[in-house]
Amino acid sequence: MRSYLLKVLACALAAISIVGALVLFTDAFALFGTRLLPTKLFPHTLRMTTSGDRVIKATEIAYRREPLDILFAGSSRVAFAFDPRSPSLREMQTYNAGLNGSHSYETSRIVRYAIDHVRHIRRIVWNIDFEEFFRPLSGEADFAHSAFARTPLALGYARHLLSYEALRKSADAAISALRGGFFPYIDVDGFYIHERSDAARGAIDYPLMPRLRNFYPDYVFSGQERYAELLDARLADLDATLAYAKARGVDIDIVLMPVHVTRLTLYQVGGLLPLCRSWEQALAQNLARAAELPGSGTIRAFDFSLLTPVSLEDFPLPDSGKHARFFLETLHPGPVVGDMIVARLLDRPSPLEIPGFGAPLEEAVTPERFAEDDAKLRAWENAHPELVRQIEALVAQERLSAK
C-alpha cells in the first residue's frame, strides 16, 4: 500500500510539474518573467488574463519598482483610452489601472492600494462616471481574489500557475503562438487594445445605434433609484480617498470623460439627465472643499463631457471601411481622446485642437453651460430623428422589462 501511495504521489507531482512548466514556458499572464516564446510569436509587451484582470493588475502594481508619473484609474473607459505607449506618454512612467465595470467605491480601494504599494506616484488621473457612481457594491468576481481586497499575492500567483484556467489559456496561447503568432489585447502597462478585444468582435447593431444595445446594462438607470440614498455616502468615500492621497503628496485629477451624444439622448429620454446635472454640481462642490484639505497633494477636476465635436461625431456605416475618430463605440472613447485629455491636464499641445474640449468642473456646471449643452443636444436630436426614435423604443422596452 505504501508503495502504491508513493507512486500515486509521484504521478501527481509529475503532472503538477508538467502543468507548471507549460504555464511558466508560456507565461501567458506575464507574471513570472519566464516566457520562452519568441517576441515575434508572442510579444512580450502583451499578456492574457484569467477571470477578469484585478488579480493581475494588483500584482503588477505591487511589484512596480519605478516611481510613476501618472496612474490612470477608473472603469473600462479608462482602460481603453489611456495608452502608456502613446507618443504623449511614452517618455513618462505611467500605468493604466482601469478595470472593466469598476465602480467608484472599488476604484477608491484601488487608488489607496496603489499609493501604498508604489514607491511614489506623482499624479493620479481618476475618471468618474455618473452610472458607475451609483452602481450597487457587488464587486466583480475577481476583486475578492485580488490583493486589492487584501488577498495575499501568493494566492494570485498560485491561481495563475496551477489552475485549470491557467493551464487552458497557457496551452491556447502556446498553440496559437506556434501556429504563427499570438497577440492578446492587454498590454503589460494595463492598456486594453480595443480592436483585438472581445468588445470589438461582439454583435453590432449598426447603422443606427452602434453598440448602444451592447453597452446597456441593468445599472444604467440605477441612479434614479439610488441617487438620494447613495449620493452622500459615495461622496464621503471619495473625500476619504482624496484626503488620503493629498496627505501623502499625491496630485489627483478627477476627470469626467466624454460621453457620446447617443448616451446623453438616452439619459434625456429616460429622465436621467436632470439627475446627472445635479450630480455634477454636487461633485464640483465636494471637490472644491476637498482641495482645501491638508496635505501637499493637489486636487483638480475637469469636465470633458461637454458637447463638442468629440461627442457629436457620427459613426460611419459598417461597410464603409472607415472608423470614428474619437469613439470606439458609444461607450468607450479611443486613445486619441485619452491623449487629448492628458495634453489638457499637463498643459501640453493637443494632438487635435477641439474648441471647448475640457473645462474646470466648477465652470462646467453653471446654468449657462448646461443651457448651452441642452441647445446642442436638441440640435443633434432634430438632425437624427430616426436614431432618437430607436433610443426611445429601447428605453420603453427597458422600462417594460423592469416591471
C-alpha positions as MATLAB code, in Angstrom:
seq = 'MRSYLLKVLACALAAISIVGALVLFTDAFALFGTRLLPTKLFPHTLRMTTSGDRVIKATEIAYRREPLDILFAGSSRVAFAFDPRSPSLREMQTYNAGLNGSHSYETSRIVRYAIDHVRHIRRIVWNIDFEEFFRPLSGEADFAHSAFARTPLALGYARHLLSYEALRKSADAAISALRGGFFPYIDVDGFYIHERSDAARGAIDYPLMPRLRNFYPDYVFSGQERYAELLDARLADLDATLAYAKARGVDIDIVLMPVHVTRLTLYQVGGLLPLCRSWEQALAQNLARAAELPGSGTIRAFDFSLLTPVSLEDFPLPDSGKHARFFLETLHPGPVVGDMIVARLLDRPSPLEIPGFGAPLEEAVTPERFAEDDAKLRAWENAHPELVRQIEALVAQERLSAK';
ca = [
       0.000    0.000    0.000;
       2.820    2.375    0.900;
       4.493    1.756   -2.451;
       1.188    2.391   -4.248;
       0.663    5.699   -2.423;
       4.193    6.798   -3.238;
       3.609    6.037   -6.916;
       0.336    7.988   -6.887;
       2.063   10.905   -5.167;
       4.925   10.786   -7.676;
       2.465   10.786  -10.596;
       0.577   13.702   -9.083;
       3.780   15.674   -8.565;
       4.877   14.892  -12.123;
       1.529   16.109  -13.502;
       1.733   19.304  -11.432;
       5.300   19.841  -12.624;
       4.287   19.418  -16.255;
       1.419   21.898  -15.843;
       3.674   24.366  -14.056;
       6.380   24.004  -16.707;
       3.914   24.723  -19.520;
       2.495   27.756  -17.716;
       5.971   29.106  -16.987;
       7.201   28.385  -20.538;
       4.290   30.361  -21.979;
       3.965   32.897  -19.139;
       0.734   33.965  -20.824;
      -0.075   36.385  -17.982;
       3.391   37.977  -17.893;
       3.556   37.377  -14.146;
       6.655   35.229  -13.810;
       9.161   36.672  -16.302;
       9.790   33.186  -17.700;
       8.261   33.399  -21.201;
      10.452   31.483  -23.661;
       8.340   32.029  -26.767;
       9.999   34.458  -29.204;
       8.677   38.002  -29.211;
       7.538   37.678  -32.819;
       5.286   34.764  -31.799;
       4.022   36.268  -28.542;
       5.008   39.924  -27.964;
       6.491   40.289  -24.506;
       4.607   43.570  -24.063;
       1.249   41.739  -24.181;
      -0.456   39.308  -21.853;
      -3.661   37.419  -21.156;
      -5.855   37.377  -18.087;
      -7.983   34.879  -16.171;
     -11.479   35.641  -14.838;
     -11.060   39.385  -15.159;
      -7.958   41.483  -14.597;
      -7.967   42.555  -10.954;
      -5.659   39.867   -9.580;
      -3.024   40.580  -12.239;
      -3.232   44.381  -12.057;
      -2.917   44.299   -8.263;
       0.225   42.177   -8.678;
       1.646   44.444  -11.376;
       1.118   47.488   -9.156;
       2.609   45.795   -6.076;
       5.826   44.874   -7.896;
       6.247   48.192   -9.655;
       9.780   49.318   -8.862;
       9.927   52.708  -10.586;
       8.056   55.804   -9.402;
       5.013   56.612  -11.503;
       4.410   59.930  -13.184;
       0.748   59.046  -13.753;
      -1.571   56.261  -12.641;
      -4.879   56.101  -14.551;
      -7.846   54.772  -12.566;
     -11.475   54.044  -13.372;
     -13.581   51.701  -15.482;
     -13.001   50.166  -18.904;
     -13.443   53.665  -20.373;
     -10.051   54.401  -18.815;
      -8.549   51.050  -19.794;
      -9.318   51.633  -23.500;
      -8.447   55.345  -23.626;
      -5.039   55.862  -21.977;
      -2.174   54.117  -23.737;
       1.133   54.355  -21.810;
       2.990   53.729  -25.091;
       1.350   56.574  -26.989;
       3.599   59.430  -28.186;
       2.220   61.719  -25.477;
       3.031   59.294  -22.644;
       5.915   57.057  -23.668;
       8.551   59.417  -22.245;
       6.858   59.144  -18.843;
       6.381   56.311  -16.352;
       2.644   55.561  -16.446;
       0.326   52.662  -15.668;
      -3.300   52.085  -16.658;
      -5.219   50.645  -13.696;
      -8.608   50.882  -15.440;
     -10.802   47.814  -14.959;
     -13.944   46.529  -16.617;
     -17.032   47.529  -14.645;
     -15.095   49.235  -11.857;
     -17.417   51.476   -9.831;
     -16.344   54.474   -7.773;
     -16.135   52.625   -4.450;
     -13.912   49.907   -5.898;
     -11.726   52.468   -7.660;
     -11.221   54.203   -4.302;
      -9.766   50.961   -2.932;
      -7.508   50.634   -5.964;
      -6.236   54.217   -5.654;
      -5.335   53.700   -2.000;
      -3.675   50.379   -2.760;
      -1.540   51.986   -5.467;
      -0.485   54.822   -3.146;
       0.563   52.256   -0.541;
       2.480   49.964   -2.897;
       4.200   52.161   -5.477;
       7.305   53.940   -4.247;
       5.940   57.280   -5.368;
       3.046   58.332   -7.577;
       3.181   61.930   -8.736;
      -0.309   62.129  -10.240;
      -3.469   60.019  -10.413;
      -5.947   60.645  -13.218;
      -9.251   59.288  -11.930;
     -12.270   59.095  -14.205;
     -15.666   59.126  -12.501;
     -18.819   58.208  -14.422;
     -22.369   59.045  -13.398;
     -23.583   55.490  -13.971;
     -20.704   53.881  -12.094;
     -21.099   56.259   -9.157;
     -24.470   54.776   -8.186;
     -23.872   51.132   -9.000;
     -24.592   48.555   -6.280;
     -21.471   47.490   -4.425;
     -21.457   43.972   -5.825;
     -17.792   43.864   -6.760;
     -16.593   41.981   -9.806;
     -15.925   38.331   -9.010;
     -12.149   38.580   -9.243;
     -11.887   41.571   -6.872;
     -12.243   39.359   -3.784;
      -9.387   37.169   -5.059;
      -7.071   40.118   -5.641;
      -4.644   41.952   -3.410;
      -6.947   44.974   -3.730;
      -9.144   43.049   -1.252;
      -6.079   42.091    0.853;
      -5.828   38.583   -0.530;
      -2.149   37.522   -0.391;
      -0.269   37.991   -3.628;
       0.996   34.404   -3.350;
      -2.544   33.124   -3.876;
      -2.795   35.195   -7.039;
       0.394   33.639   -8.351;
      -0.853   30.157   -7.470;
      -4.167   30.888   -9.197;
      -2.290   31.737  -12.394;
       0.144   28.832  -12.154;
      -1.795   25.768  -11.025;
      -5.425   26.283  -12.010;
      -7.342   24.679  -14.855;
      -7.967   28.077  -16.441;
      -4.250   28.895  -16.293;
      -3.456   25.574  -17.971;
      -6.144   26.042  -20.634;
      -5.157   29.600  -21.510;
      -1.451   28.823  -21.451;
      -1.997   25.909  -23.818;
      -4.143   28.048  -26.126;
      -1.502   30.775  -26.126;
       1.348   28.350  -26.829;
      -0.534   26.597  -29.649;
      -1.617   29.907  -31.226;
       1.901   31.306  -30.997;
       3.483   28.237  -32.570;
       0.931   28.360  -35.385;
       2.123   31.760  -36.430;
       1.648   34.307  -33.688;
      -0.397   35.139  -30.623;
      -1.439   38.723  -29.957;
      -3.798   39.194  -26.977;
      -5.355   42.573  -26.291;
      -3.933   43.537  -22.890;
      -0.686   45.459  -22.578;
       1.620   44.828  -19.618;
       1.147   48.530  -18.786;
      -2.566   47.884  -18.284;
      -3.895   49.300  -21.566;
      -6.695   47.422  -23.361;
      -6.234   47.325  -27.153;
      -9.807   47.594  -28.357;
      -9.512   46.228  -31.893;
      -8.141   42.961  -30.507;
     -10.675   42.637  -27.694;
     -13.930   40.719  -27.386;
     -15.734   44.078  -27.352;
     -14.712   44.631  -30.965;
     -15.936   41.196  -32.027;
     -19.404   41.288  -30.464;
     -22.695   41.708  -32.295;
     -23.003   45.281  -33.556;
     -26.377   46.907  -34.150;
     -25.263   49.208  -36.976;
     -26.022   51.584  -38.548;
     -28.498   53.383  -36.300;
     -27.180   52.615  -32.826;
     -23.644   51.305  -32.963;
     -23.069   49.277  -29.798;
     -25.690   51.080  -27.717;
     -27.558   47.865  -27.000;
     -24.309   46.068  -26.286;
     -23.466   48.559  -23.548;
     -26.861   48.915  -21.933;
     -26.512   47.069  -18.597;
     -29.194   46.986  -15.915;
     -27.422   49.562  -13.764;
     -27.760   52.384  -16.323;
     -30.888   53.601  -14.543;
     -29.744   52.699  -11.028;
     -29.091   56.375  -10.328;
     -32.821   57.076  -10.453;
     -33.443   54.603   -7.669;
     -30.364   55.185   -5.536;
     -29.445   58.828   -6.054;
     -30.757   60.219   -2.749;
     -29.773   57.074   -0.863;
     -26.156   56.843   -2.049;
     -25.017   60.345   -3.039;
     -23.707   61.475    0.359;
     -22.132   58.103    1.181;
     -20.303   57.853   -2.138;
     -19.098   61.458   -1.916;
     -17.844   60.807    1.623;
     -15.922   57.763    0.417;
     -14.417   59.840   -2.385;
     -13.457   62.526    0.145;
     -11.684   59.976    2.331;
      -9.579   58.704   -0.566;
      -8.756   62.231   -1.736;
      -7.668   63.151    1.798;
      -5.511   60.014    1.888;
      -3.797   60.970   -1.378;
      -3.425   64.638   -0.530;
      -1.798   63.880    2.827;
       0.790   61.743    1.009;
       1.660   64.379   -1.540;
      -0.072   62.725   -4.499;
      -1.799   65.009   -7.010;
      -5.276   63.887   -8.090;
      -7.028   64.951  -11.288;
     -10.688   63.943  -11.313;
     -11.949   63.791  -14.887;
     -15.367   63.314  -16.436;
     -14.585   61.667  -19.756;
     -16.581   62.391  -22.920;
     -19.970   60.715  -23.256;
     -21.232   60.062  -26.777;
     -24.309   62.076  -27.676;
     -26.395   58.907  -28.113;
     -25.773   58.162  -24.441;
     -26.869   61.672  -23.466;
     -30.033   61.249  -25.528;
     -30.671   58.010  -23.665;
     -30.292   59.948  -20.388;
     -32.671   62.595  -21.712;
     -35.319   60.122  -22.853;
     -35.012   58.077  -19.685;
     -35.281   61.085  -17.367;
     -31.718   60.752  -16.081;
     -30.272   63.984  -17.415;
     -31.503   66.266  -14.577;
     -30.068   63.839  -12.026;
     -26.788   63.709  -13.923;
     -26.560   67.506  -13.894;
     -27.399   67.649  -10.191;
     -24.714   65.034   -9.503;
     -22.114   67.042  -11.422;
     -22.911   70.130   -9.334;
     -22.697   68.158   -6.072;
     -19.423   66.609   -7.207;
     -17.976   70.019   -8.112;
     -18.870   71.454   -4.705;
     -17.435   68.443   -2.929;
     -14.173   68.524   -4.859;
     -13.754   72.247   -4.224;
     -13.925   71.527   -0.486;
     -11.587   68.549   -0.824;
      -8.987   70.770   -2.493;
      -8.698   72.644    0.810;
      -7.881   69.521    2.825;
      -4.445   69.430    4.498;
      -1.530   67.932    2.593;
       0.890   68.799   -0.189;
      -1.021   66.991   -2.920;
      -3.312   68.963   -5.207;
      -6.861   68.133   -6.280;
      -8.265   69.332   -9.590;
     -11.406   68.430  -11.533;
     -12.022   68.720  -15.283;
     -15.154   68.068  -17.296;
     -14.518   66.627  -20.770;
     -18.133   65.511  -21.200;
     -19.406   68.840  -22.503;
     -20.773   68.503  -26.024;
     -18.015   69.126  -28.556;
     -17.223   67.531  -31.941;
     -15.774   64.631  -29.929;
     -19.163   63.615  -28.519;
     -21.178   64.669  -31.567;
     -19.272   62.521  -34.048;
     -21.431   60.244  -36.216;
     -20.395   56.638  -36.703;
     -19.603   55.583  -40.287;
     -21.618   52.805  -41.872;
     -20.234   49.326  -41.114;
     -19.299   48.524  -44.727;
     -17.562   51.836  -45.353;
     -14.170   50.640  -44.166;
     -13.958   53.779  -42.023;
     -13.772   54.232  -38.267;
     -14.918   57.007  -35.996;
     -12.041   59.215  -34.856;
     -12.975   59.610  -31.217;
     -15.217   56.773  -30.020;
     -14.639   53.052  -30.366;
     -18.402   52.608  -29.905;
     -20.972   54.590  -27.957;
     -19.398   53.858  -24.565;
     -15.618   53.889  -24.919;
     -13.565   56.874  -26.125;
     -10.449   55.836  -28.004;
      -6.753   56.521  -27.301;
      -6.730   59.794  -29.252;
      -9.238   61.124  -26.695;
      -7.004   59.888  -23.870;
      -4.065   61.745  -25.410;
      -6.170   64.910  -25.709;
      -7.168   64.659  -22.038;
      -3.542   64.165  -20.952;
      -2.461   67.163  -23.037;
      -5.087   69.333  -21.336;
      -4.131   68.136  -17.857;
      -0.400   68.633  -18.430;
      -0.833   71.884  -20.365;
       0.814   70.447  -23.475;
      -0.055   70.812  -27.166;
      -3.003   68.604  -28.048;
      -2.801   66.070  -30.896;
      -6.098   67.576  -32.117;
      -7.386   71.033  -31.346;
     -11.052   70.735  -30.375;
     -12.614   74.030  -29.226;
     -14.154   73.754  -25.769;
     -12.682   70.345  -25.010;
     -12.167   70.220  -21.262;
     -13.127   72.831  -18.700;
     -12.596   73.073  -14.945;
     -15.558   71.306  -13.392;
     -16.720   74.329  -11.408;
     -17.006   76.273  -14.684;
     -18.792   73.428  -16.472;
     -21.694   73.128  -14.014;
     -23.106   76.642  -14.326;
     -26.683   77.066  -15.620;
     -25.289   78.851  -18.674;
     -23.064   75.895  -19.649;
     -25.920   73.441  -19.098;
     -28.216   75.565  -21.275;
     -25.551   75.638  -23.999;
     -25.247   71.855  -23.922;
     -29.031   71.422  -23.922;
     -29.252   73.502  -27.103;
     -26.555   71.386  -28.778;
     -28.321   68.189  -27.715;
     -31.657   69.385  -29.139;
     -29.986   70.350  -32.406;
     -28.389   66.909  -32.703;
     -31.683   65.150  -31.907;
     -33.507   67.219  -34.524;
     -30.907   66.172  -37.079;
     -31.154   62.454  -36.125;
     -34.894   61.741  -35.670;
     -34.706   58.063  -36.603;
     -31.932   57.397  -34.102;
     -33.888   59.212  -31.398;
     -36.919   57.004  -32.130;
     -34.719   53.938  -31.779;
     -33.451   55.144  -28.406;
     -37.000   55.907  -27.245;
     -38.044   52.367  -28.186;
     -35.053   50.937  -26.349;
     -35.854   52.868  -23.159;
     -39.544   51.873  -23.376;
     -38.520   48.227  -23.716;
     -36.201   48.528  -20.711;
     -38.965   50.039  -18.574;
     -41.398   47.329  -19.606;
     -38.984   44.542  -18.771;
     -38.251   46.127  -15.373;
     -41.911   45.923  -14.287;
];
